[in-house]
Amino acid sequence: MKQYFTIEWFANTGFKELKGDTLDNGDYYRWWQLDKNDSNITITYEYTKEGKCLGGYVEFNGEQLKGKILTKEDIKLLIEIM
C-alpha cells in the first residue's frame, strides 16, 4: 500500500505528528493528529522495519472511520465541519 497522505501535506494542513512506537516484530507506526473545536482527526500509518507502508487508518474523535478510502478532499471536509 502506498502512503496516501505525505508528511508535507500533514504539516501544511495543520496536523502535528505524535510520538510513534515500535511493534513487537520490529515494524513501527507513525501518527498525526489535528485538534479543532474539541474534536480531533488522527491518521495512523504502519510500516515494516524496512520502511514499507503496510496500511493506515483514520479516526475521528477516537472512532475509526470505515468504508471507502478517504481522500484529501474528504479530510478537508471533516476539518471544515469541525
Long-range contacts (C-beta under 8 A, 24 or more apart in sequence): 1-53, 1-54, 1-55, 1-56, 2-53, 3-45, 3-53, 3-56, 4-56, 4-69, 4-71, 4-72, 5-32, 5-43, 5-72, 5-75, 9-72, 10-43, 13-75, 13-76, 13-79, 14-79, 15-41, 15-43, 18-42, 25-49, 27-54, 34-79, 36-79, 36-82, 37-82, 39-82, 41-75, 41-78, 41-79, 41-82, 43-75
